[in-house]
Amino acid sequence: MQTEIEIKFLVADPALGDPADSMANKLDIFLNSLTVVDHSEVELGNIYFDTRDLALRRLDMGLRIRRSNDFAEQTIKCRGEGLGGLHARPEYNGPVRGELPCLADFPATIWPQGEDLAALQAALVPQFRTDFLRRHWLIAWEGAEIELAWDRGEIVGQEGREAIDELELELKRGSAAALLTLAESLGAMPGLRLGVQSKAQRGYRLAGLGKALVARPLPQRGDLDGLSPRQQIALGLEQWQHHEQICVLQQDMAAWPDLVAGLALIAQALEHSVAMGEPAPEWNKAMAPLLAELAQLDEAGRRRWLARADYVVLQLAIIAWLWQ
Ligand SMILES: O=P(O)(O)OP(=O)(O)OP(=O)(O)O
């Protein structure tokens, strides 16, 4: 078993940025400033499996077979923790013995007690696939080894296809703190947003099996009172990023007020925690000017704001603070 700890960025729609300043150029400059110990690229084809009634999805598990020219492996990713683009999930890999994954090859301890593995195995069907070119660089950073992968390709489900254009930073060795500082450095590069959904979550949606992204208002003030300031800040960040996805991926700016409500919750909860004697983090300084600025933006200004790098860095600073 290994625990995958990664931070995912989505490459923003090039129409929002300067086309002459392509991601390839920006990445070159970024990588030239770092110690790269290895680099390679590979075409990856991945088929994801589940039962027709989504038994694995309900267990929060993702099951796939990945093939390239010279290797094939089956992987199951289990329920983990997600914090606004930082994902930590236990995963198990093994050899492939046929067209279907073999569930009995994974450790018995990953399944809930009483799970009928034979029935689960018999009901497995392919649900969707992802095909992409992965270019990856192994970076030595602050005593850690971190893989930067740039994945470009597509997710194909029964209900359509979606482009993949993502950068992922995955911790190979060392501390999550190093991963977060490298992420802040990468996130300062214009044209990226934090990716809160895995490729599998996007795939389930495209297969017509996942939940649609819909606006969800914050709980009433009274219902928030049971949460600590830290929990409220985590909720505010989730709210901000969820509605950012709706604005950007679905081009639906009606989610904007809920996005701002997430930011306002972060600011209020932080004020409360500082009033209770907690030290104010560095990122606190950014909150008031940011909220004042957001209140004045017209529709075009809001769209431009969604493509800015400084708020990605702010999100990462909040994640690092929550992760401590
Ligand atoms: O290569 P991995 O295991 O990080 O998996 P992926 O195909 O990038 O998918 P995701 O990281 O979105 O689960």
The ligand as an ORCA input file, in Angstrom:
! r2SCAN-3c Opt
* xyz 0 1
  O      -1.533      8.555    -12.182
  P      -2.385      8.763    -10.980
  O      -2.460      7.558    -10.087
  O      -2.052     10.018    -10.207
  O      -3.898      8.944    -11.453
  P      -4.505      9.905    -12.544
  O      -4.764      9.141    -13.783
  O      -3.639     11.133    -12.679
  O      -5.885     10.294    -11.902
  P      -6.176     11.160    -10.598
  O      -4.825     11.598    -10.026
  O      -7.008     12.295    -11.053
  O      -6.891     10.208     -9.671
*
